[in-house]
Amino acid sequence: MLTLALTKPEWINLAYLGAAVLFILGLKKLGSVKTAVRGNQLSALGMLVACIVTFFFLAGGDAISLIWIAVALGIGGTVGFLLATKVQMTGMPQMVGLLNGFGGIASLLVACGTYALVGFYDALPWDNTLATGLAVLIGGVTFTGSLIAFGKLQGLKITPSKPIQFAGQKWVIAGMSLACLALTGVLMAEPGEGWTLVVIAVLALVLGILLVIGIGGADMPVVIALLNSYSGIAASMAGFALRPTNQLLIIVGALVGASGLILTSIMCKAMNRSLMNVLFGGVGAEIAGGGGGDGKAQGTAREMTAE
């Protein structure tokens, strides 16, 4: 009789590999209407496997850790069930946008929590601090950007559907982005400078707002696809930031990031939109002046065939 004697890390990696395969198969089946339901089921099964492995193998037998994980699973599962059963199909874009934001803030908190537990007491290598800074930056942008996108689609008064742009907006966005990258460099050079991570988080949250308010409500589906990509990239960076690194988080984040970016490109072409304007908050468009329009057609016309 053939027996396999696998160590605990090997069992974890094997389970993660199975979950990653389920995610890939699920993503493949989501590409067709006929197989989309099965694809969703396979992806959900992969997430269940990942949660079980985290609960039983990575908690280290600490009862307090198990309790916290159980509470988080209970709250998240309840909220997810209510959203899935109560939200109408016409409200799916808003819900997807909101879930993107949850993914972004989760990656930000994971990166900050890992740094708080390890970074203050141990000299982190430069690759871990780089991943930590990028996870906080991209996660913060995803969170607030997704909230603005949700508000625009939902028709909330606090987030009007029309683009909000101001003079010098692109320079402000560029300056804040460069500042976040520079602070990430400081964190890499001096891992103990935790204040840099706080500043990156604050700038990223503001940057997410500025990137989305300059885009009109009609283009929010494209923005949500892009934010979906951002949430995947942030999750992948959080996987690199963890000690030890989490292979499943890296794989799944890369899948979401790549597929979201491809979808964004396809939607931009279909809606005759510029990907650069979506990436940089519509700063390529002319800033609207005061009063109403002059009655002339706006935008770029493109001839289409029936096919």
C-alpha positions as a Markdown table, in Angstrom:
| # | Residue | x | y | z |
|---|---|---|---|---|
| 1 | Met | 0.0 | 0.0 | 0.0 |
| 2 | Leu | 1.4 | 3.3 | -1.1 |
| 3 | Thr | 1.4 | 6.0 | 1.6 |
| 4 | Leu | 2.4 | 9.7 | 1.4 |
| 5 | Ala | 4.0 | 11.3 | 4.4 |
| 6 | Leu | 3.6 | 15.0 | 3.8 |
| 7 | Thr | 4.6 | 17.7 | 6.3 |
| 8 | Lys | 2.4 | 20.5 | 7.4 |
| 9 | Pro | 3.8 | 23.1 | 5.0 |
| 10 | Glu | 3.5 | 20.6 | 2.1 |
| 11 | Trp | -0.2 | 20.0 | 2.9 |
| 12 | Ile | -0.7 | 23.7 | 3.0 |
| 13 | Asn | 1.0 | 24.2 | -0.4 |
| 14 | Leu | -0.9 | 21.2 | -1.9 |
| 15 | Ala | -4.3 | 22.7 | -0.7 |
| 16 | Tyr | -3.3 | 26.1 | -2.0 |
| 17 | Leu | -2.4 | 24.6 | -5.4 |
| 18 | Gly | -5.8 | 22.9 | -5.5 |
| 19 | Ala | -7.6 | 26.2 | -4.7 |
| 20 | Ala | -5.6 | 28.0 | -7.3 |
| 21 | Val | -6.6 | 25.4 | -9.9 |
| 22 | Leu | -10.2 | 25.9 | -8.9 |
| 23 | Phe | -9.9 | 29.6 | -9.3 |
| 24 | Ile | -8.4 | 29.3 | -12.8 |
| 25 | Leu | -11.1 | 26.8 | -13.9 |
| 26 | Gly | -13.8 | 29.1 | -12.5 |
| 27 | Leu | -12.4 | 32.1 | -14.3 |
| 28 | Lys | -12.3 | 30.1 | -17.5 |
| 29 | Lys | -15.9 | 29.1 | -17.2 |
| 30 | Leu | -17.0 | 32.6 | -16.3 |
| 31 | Gly | -16.1 | 33.5 | -19.9 |
| 32 | Ser | -19.3 | 31.9 | -21.2 |
| 33 | Val | -22.9 | 32.5 | -20.2 |
| 34 | Lys | -23.7 | 28.7 | -20.3 |
| 35 | Thr | -20.9 | 27.8 | -17.9 |
| 36 | Ala | -20.8 | 31.0 | -15.8 |
| 37 | Val | -22.8 | 29.5 | -12.9 |
| 38 | Arg | -20.5 | 26.5 | -12.7 |
| 39 | Gly | -17.5 | 28.8 | -12.9 |
| 40 | Asn | -18.9 | 30.8 | -9.9 |
| 41 | Gln | -19.4 | 27.6 | -8.0 |
| 42 | Leu | -15.8 | 26.4 | -8.7 |
| 43 | Ser | -14.4 | 29.7 | -7.6 |
| 44 | Ala | -16.5 | 29.7 | -4.4 |
| 45 | Leu | -15.2 | 26.1 | -3.7 |
| 46 | Gly | -11.6 | 27.3 | -4.1 |
| 47 | Met | -12.2 | 30.2 | -1.7 |
| 48 | Leu | -13.8 | 27.7 | 0.8 |
| 49 | Val | -10.6 | 25.5 | 0.6 |
| 50 | Ala | -8.4 | 28.6 | 1.2 |
| 51 | Cys | -10.5 | 29.6 | 4.2 |
| 52 | Ile | -10.4 | 26.1 | 5.7 |
| 53 | Val | -6.6 | 25.9 | 5.3 |
| 54 | Thr | -6.2 | 29.3 | 6.9 |
| 55 | Phe | -8.5 | 28.3 | 9.8 |
| 56 | Phe | -7.0 | 24.9 | 10.7 |
| 57 | Phe | -3.4 | 25.1 | 9.5 |
| 58 | Leu | -2.1 | 28.6 | 9.7 |
| 59 | Ala | -3.6 | 29.7 | 13.0 |
| 60 | Gly | -1.0 | 27.7 | 14.8 |
| 61 | Gly | -3.4 | 26.2 | 17.3 |
| 62 | Asp | -3.9 | 29.6 | 19.0 |
| 63 | Ala | -7.5 | 29.6 | 20.4 |
| 64 | Ile | -7.7 | 33.4 | 20.3 |
| 65 | Ser | -6.7 | 33.4 | 16.6 |
| 66 | Leu | -9.2 | 30.7 | 15.8 |
| 67 | Ile | -12.0 | 32.7 | 17.5 |
| 68 | Trp | -11.1 | 35.9 | 15.6 |
| 69 | Ile | -11.0 | 34.1 | 12.3 |
| 70 | Ala | -14.4 | 32.4 | 13.1 |
| 71 | Val | -16.0 | 35.8 | 14.0 |
| 72 | Ala | -14.6 | 37.3 | 10.8 |
| 73 | Leu | -15.9 | 34.4 | 8.7 |
| 74 | Gly | -19.3 | 34.7 | 10.4 |
| 75 | Ile | -19.7 | 38.4 | 9.8 |
| 76 | Gly | -18.3 | 38.3 | 6.2 |
| 77 | Gly | -20.5 | 35.3 | 5.3 |
| 78 | Thr | -23.6 | 36.9 | 6.7 |
| 79 | Val | -23.0 | 40.2 | 4.9 |
| 80 | Gly | -22.2 | 38.4 | 1.7 |
| 81 | Phe | -25.3 | 36.2 | 1.9 |
| 82 | Leu | -27.5 | 39.2 | 2.5 |
| 83 | Leu | -26.0 | 41.1 | -0.4 |
| 84 | Ala | -26.3 | 38.2 | -2.8 |
| 85 | Thr | -29.9 | 37.6 | -2.0 |
| 86 | Lys | -31.3 | 41.1 | -1.5 |
| 87 | Val | -29.5 | 43.1 | -4.2 |
| 88 | Gln | -31.4 | 43.2 | -7.6 |
| 89 | Met | -29.5 | 42.3 | -10.8 |
| 90 | Thr | -29.7 | 46.0 | -11.8 |
| 91 | Gly | -27.7 | 46.8 | -8.7 |
| 92 | Met | -24.9 | 44.3 | -9.4 |
| 93 | Pro | -22.4 | 47.0 | -10.8 |
| 94 | Gln | -22.7 | 48.9 | -7.5 |
| 95 | Met | -22.3 | 45.8 | -5.4 |
| 96 | Val | -19.2 | 44.7 | -7.4 |
| 97 | Gly | -17.7 | 48.1 | -7.0 |
| 98 | Leu | -18.3 | 48.0 | -3.2 |
| 99 | Leu | -16.8 | 44.5 | -3.0 |
| 100 | Asn | -13.7 | 45.8 | -4.9 |
| 101 | Gly | -13.4 | 48.4 | -2.2 |
| 102 | Phe | -13.6 | 45.8 | 0.6 |
| 103 | Gly | -10.8 | 43.9 | -1.1 |
| 104 | Gly | -8.6 | 47.0 | -1.3 |
| 105 | Ile | -9.0 | 47.9 | 2.3 |
| 106 | Ala | -8.4 | 44.3 | 3.4 |
| 107 | Ser | -5.1 | 44.3 | 1.5 |
| 108 | Leu | -4.2 | 47.6 | 3.1 |
| 109 | Leu | -5.0 | 46.3 | 6.6 |
| 110 | Val | -3.1 | 43.0 | 6.0 |
| 111 | Ala | 0.0 | 44.9 | 4.9 |
| 112 | Cys | -0.1 | 47.3 | 7.8 |
| 113 | Gly | -0.8 | 44.5 | 10.3 |
| 114 | Thr | 2.1 | 42.5 | 9.1 |
| 115 | Tyr | 4.4 | 45.5 | 9.3 |
| 116 | Ala | 3.1 | 46.3 | 12.8 |
| 117 | Leu | 3.8 | 42.8 | 14.0 |
| 118 | Val | 7.2 | 42.3 | 12.3 |
| 119 | Gly | 8.5 | 45.6 | 11.0 |
| 120 | Phe | 8.9 | 47.4 | 14.3 |
| 121 | Tyr | 10.9 | 44.5 | 15.8 |
| 122 | Asp | 12.8 | 43.0 | 12.9 |
| 123 | Ala | 14.7 | 44.4 | 10.0 |
| 124 | Leu | 12.5 | 43.6 | 7.0 |
| 125 | Pro | 14.2 | 42.9 | 3.6 |
| 126 | Trp | 13.7 | 45.5 | 0.9 |
| 127 | Asp | 11.3 | 43.3 | -1.1 |
| 128 | Asn | 8.9 | 42.9 | 1.8 |
| 129 | Thr | 8.8 | 46.7 | 2.5 |
| 130 | Leu | 8.4 | 47.4 | -1.2 |
| 131 | Ala | 5.4 | 45.0 | -1.3 |
| 132 | Thr | 4.0 | 46.5 | 1.9 |
| 133 | Gly | 4.2 | 50.1 | 0.5 |
| 134 | Leu | 2.6 | 49.1 | -2.8 |
| 135 | Ala | -0.2 | 47.1 | -1.0 |
| 136 | Val | -1.1 | 50.1 | 1.1 |
| 137 | Leu | -0.9 | 52.5 | -1.9 |
| 138 | Ile | -3.0 | 50.4 | -4.3 |
| 139 | Gly | -5.3 | 49.1 | -1.6 |
| 140 | Gly | -6.1 | 52.7 | -0.4 |
| 141 | Val | -6.8 | 53.9 | -3.9 |
| 142 | Thr | -9.1 | 50.9 | -4.5 |
| 143 | Phe | -11.1 | 51.5 | -1.3 |
| 144 | Thr | -12.0 | 55.1 | -1.7 |
| 145 | Gly | -12.2 | 55.0 | -5.5 |
| 146 | Ser | -14.7 | 52.1 | -5.2 |
| 147 | Leu | -16.8 | 54.0 | -2.7 |
| 148 | Ile | -17.0 | 57.0 | -5.1 |
| 149 | Ala | -17.8 | 54.7 | -8.0 |
| 150 | Phe | -20.6 | 53.1 | -5.8 |
| 151 | Gly | -22.0 | 56.5 | -4.9 |
| 152 | Lys | -22.1 | 57.7 | -8.5 |
| 153 | Leu | -23.9 | 54.5 | -9.7 |
| 154 | Gln | -26.2 | 54.6 | -6.8 |
| 155 | Gly | -27.1 | 58.2 | -7.4 |
| 156 | Leu | -26.0 | 59.5 | -4.0 |
| 157 | Lys | -26.1 | 63.3 | -3.7 |
| 158 | Ile | -22.7 | 63.3 | -2.0 |
| 159 | Thr | -21.1 | 61.8 | -5.2 |
| 160 | Pro | -22.7 | 63.6 | -8.2 |
| 161 | Ser | -22.7 | 61.7 | -11.5 |
| 162 | Lys | -21.1 | 64.4 | -13.5 |
| 163 | Pro | -17.3 | 64.7 | -13.6 |
| 164 | Ile | -15.7 | 66.9 | -11.0 |
| 165 | Gln | -12.5 | 68.4 | -12.3 |
| 166 | Phe | -10.4 | 71.4 | -11.4 |
| 167 | Ala | -7.4 | 73.2 | -12.8 |
| 168 | Gly | -4.2 | 71.4 | -12.1 |
| 169 | Gln | -5.9 | 68.2 | -11.2 |
| 170 | Lys | -3.5 | 66.0 | -13.2 |
| 171 | Trp | -0.5 | 67.6 | -11.5 |
| 172 | Val | -2.0 | 67.0 | -8.1 |
| 173 | Ile | -2.6 | 63.4 | -8.9 |
| 174 | Ala | 0.9 | 63.0 | -10.4 |
| 175 | Gly | 2.5 | 64.7 | -7.4 |
| 176 | Met | 0.7 | 62.5 | -4.8 |
| 177 | Ser | 1.5 | 59.4 | -6.8 |
| 178 | Leu | 5.2 | 60.3 | -6.9 |
| 179 | Ala | 5.1 | 61.2 | -3.2 |
| 180 | Cys | 3.7 | 57.7 | -2.3 |
| 181 | Leu | 6.4 | 56.0 | -4.4 |
| 182 | Ala | 9.1 | 58.2 | -2.8 |
| 183 | Leu | 7.9 | 57.3 | 0.7 |
| 184 | Thr | 7.9 | 53.6 | -0.3 |
| 185 | Gly | 11.5 | 54.1 | -1.2 |
| 186 | Val | 12.2 | 55.7 | 2.2 |
| 187 | Leu | 10.5 | 52.7 | 3.9 |
| 188 | Met | 12.7 | 50.3 | 1.9 |
| 189 | Ala | 15.8 | 52.2 | 3.0 |
| 190 | Glu | 14.7 | 52.6 | 6.6 |
| 191 | Pro | 12.3 | 49.8 | 7.5 |
| 192 | Gly | 11.8 | 51.1 | 11.0 |
| 193 | Glu | 10.2 | 54.4 | 9.8 |
| 194 | Gly | 6.6 | 53.4 | 10.3 |
| 195 | Trp | 5.3 | 57.0 | 9.9 |
| 196 | Thr | 5.9 | 56.6 | 6.1 |
| 197 | Leu | 3.3 | 53.9 | 5.9 |
| 198 | Val | 0.7 | 56.1 | 7.6 |
| 199 | Val | 1.4 | 58.9 | 5.2 |
| 200 | Ile | 1.2 | 56.6 | 2.2 |
| 201 | Ala | -2.2 | 55.3 | 3.5 |
| 202 | Val | -3.6 | 58.8 | 3.9 |
| 203 | Leu | -2.3 | 60.0 | 0.5 |
| 204 | Ala | -3.6 | 56.8 | -1.2 |
| 205 | Leu | -7.1 | 57.3 | 0.3 |
| 206 | Val | -7.2 | 60.9 | -1.0 |
| 207 | Leu | -5.8 | 59.8 | -4.4 |
| 208 | Gly | -8.5 | 57.2 | -4.9 |
| 209 | Ile | -11.1 | 60.0 | -4.5 |
| 210 | Leu | -9.3 | 62.3 | -7.0 |
| 211 | Leu | -8.9 | 59.6 | -9.6 |
| 212 | Val | -12.6 | 58.7 | -9.7 |
| 213 | Ile | -14.4 | 62.0 | -9.2 |
| 214 | Gly | -13.1 | 63.3 | -12.5 |
| 215 | Ile | -15.0 | 60.6 | -14.4 |
| 216 | Gly | -18.7 | 60.7 | -15.3 |
| 217 | Gly | -21.2 | 58.2 | -14.0 |
| 218 | Ala | -21.8 | 56.7 | -17.4 |
| 219 | Asp | -18.2 | 55.5 | -17.4 |
| 220 | Met | -18.3 | 53.9 | -14.0 |
| 221 | Pro | -18.6 | 50.3 | -15.3 |
| 222 | Val | -15.2 | 50.8 | -16.9 |
| 223 | Val | -13.8 | 52.3 | -13.7 |
| 224 | Ile | -15.2 | 49.4 | -11.7 |
| 225 | Ala | -13.4 | 46.9 | -14.0 |
| 226 | Leu | -10.2 | 48.9 | -13.5 |
| 227 | Leu | -10.7 | 49.0 | -9.7 |
| 228 | Asn | -11.3 | 45.2 | -9.8 |
| 229 | Ser | -7.8 | 44.9 | -11.3 |
| 230 | Tyr | -6.4 | 47.2 | -8.7 |
| 231 | Ser | -7.9 | 45.1 | -5.9 |
| 232 | Gly | -6.2 | 42.0 | -7.4 |
| 233 | Ile | -2.8 | 43.7 | -7.6 |
| 234 | Ala | -3.2 | 45.0 | -4.0 |
| 235 | Ala | -4.0 | 41.4 | -2.8 |
| 236 | Ser | -1.0 | 40.1 | -4.7 |
| 237 | Met | 1.3 | 42.7 | -3.1 |
| 238 | Ala | -0.2 | 41.8 | 0.3 |
| 239 | Gly | 0.7 | 38.2 | -0.3 |
| 240 | Phe | 4.3 | 39.2 | -0.9 |
| 241 | Ala | 4.3 | 41.4 | 2.2 |
| 242 | Leu | 3.2 | 38.6 | 4.5 |
| 243 | Arg | 5.9 | 36.7 | 6.5 |
| 244 | Pro | 6.1 | 34.0 | 5.2 |
| 245 | Thr | 4.7 | 34.9 | 1.8 |
| 246 | Asn | 1.3 | 33.6 | 0.9 |
| 247 | Gln | 1.5 | 31.8 | -2.5 |
| 248 | Leu | -2.3 | 31.5 | -3.0 |
| 249 | Leu | -2.8 | 35.2 | -2.3 |
| 250 | Ile | -0.2 | 36.1 | -4.9 |
| 251 | Ile | -1.6 | 33.7 | -7.5 |
| 252 | Val | -5.2 | 34.8 | -7.0 |
| 253 | Gly | -4.3 | 38.5 | -6.9 |
| 254 | Ala | -2.3 | 38.1 | -10.2 |
| 255 | Leu | -5.3 | 36.4 | -11.8 |
| 256 | Val | -7.7 | 39.1 | -10.7 |
| 257 | Gly | -5.3 | 41.9 | -11.7 |
| 258 | Ala | -4.6 | 40.6 | -15.2 |
| 259 | Ser | -8.2 | 39.7 | -16.0 |
| 260 | Gly | -9.5 | 43.0 | -14.7 |
| 261 | Leu | -7.1 | 45.0 | -16.8 |
| 262 | Ile | -8.0 | 43.0 | -19.9 |
| 263 | Leu | -11.7 | 43.6 | -19.2 |
| 264 | Thr | -11.0 | 47.3 | -18.8 |
| 265 | Ser | -9.3 | 47.5 | -22.1 |
| 266 | Ile | -12.1 | 45.6 | -23.9 |
| 267 | Met | -14.7 | 47.9 | -22.3 |
| 268 | Cys | -12.8 | 51.0 | -23.2 |
| 269 | Lys | -12.8 | 50.0 | -26.8 |
| 270 | Ala | -16.4 | 49.0 | -26.8 |
| 271 | Met | -17.5 | 52.3 | -25.2 |
| 272 | Asn | -15.0 | 54.4 | -27.3 |
| 273 | Arg | -13.2 | 55.6 | -24.2 |
| 274 | Ser | -9.5 | 56.4 | -23.6 |
| 275 | Leu | -7.8 | 54.0 | -21.3 |
| 276 | Met | -5.4 | 56.7 | -20.2 |
| 277 | Asn | -8.3 | 59.0 | -19.1 |
| 278 | Val | -9.7 | 56.2 | -17.1 |
| 279 | Leu | -6.3 | 55.3 | -15.5 |
| 280 | Phe | -5.6 | 58.9 | -14.6 |
| 281 | Gly | -9.1 | 60.1 | -13.5 |
| 282 | Gly | -10.3 | 61.7 | -16.7 |
| 283 | Val | -7.6 | 64.3 | -16.6 |
| 284 | Gly | -7.2 | 64.1 | -20.4 |
| 285 | Ala | -10.6 | 65.6 | -20.9 |
| 286 | Glu | -11.2 | 69.3 | -21.0 |
| 287 | Ile | -12.2 | 70.9 | -17.8 |
| 288 | Ala | -15.9 | 71.9 | -18.0 |
| 289 | Gly | -16.6 | 75.6 | -17.8 |
| 290 | Gly | -19.5 | 77.4 | -16.3 |
| 291 | Gly | -23.1 | 77.3 | -17.9 |
| 292 | Gly | -24.6 | 74.9 | -20.4 |
| 293 | Gly | -23.2 | 73.6 | -23.6 |
| 294 | Asp | -23.3 | 75.3 | -27.0 |
| 295 | Gly | -25.4 | 72.6 | -28.5 |
| 296 | Lys | -22.6 | 71.0 | -30.6 |
| 297 | Ala | -21.9 | 67.3 | -30.5 |
| 298 | Gln | -19.1 | 66.4 | -28.1 |
| 299 | Gly | -16.8 | 63.4 | -28.0 |
| 300 | Thr | -15.4 | 61.4 | -30.9 |
| 301 | Ala | -17.6 | 59.7 | -33.3 |
| 302 | Arg | -16.7 | 56.2 | -34.6 |
| 303 | Glu | -18.4 | 54.4 | -37.4 |
| 304 | Met | -19.6 | 50.9 | -36.5 |
| 305 | Thr | -20.9 | 48.1 | -38.6 |
| 306 | Ala | -23.8 | 45.7 | -37.6 |
| 307 | Glu | -21.3 | 42.9 | -37.0 |
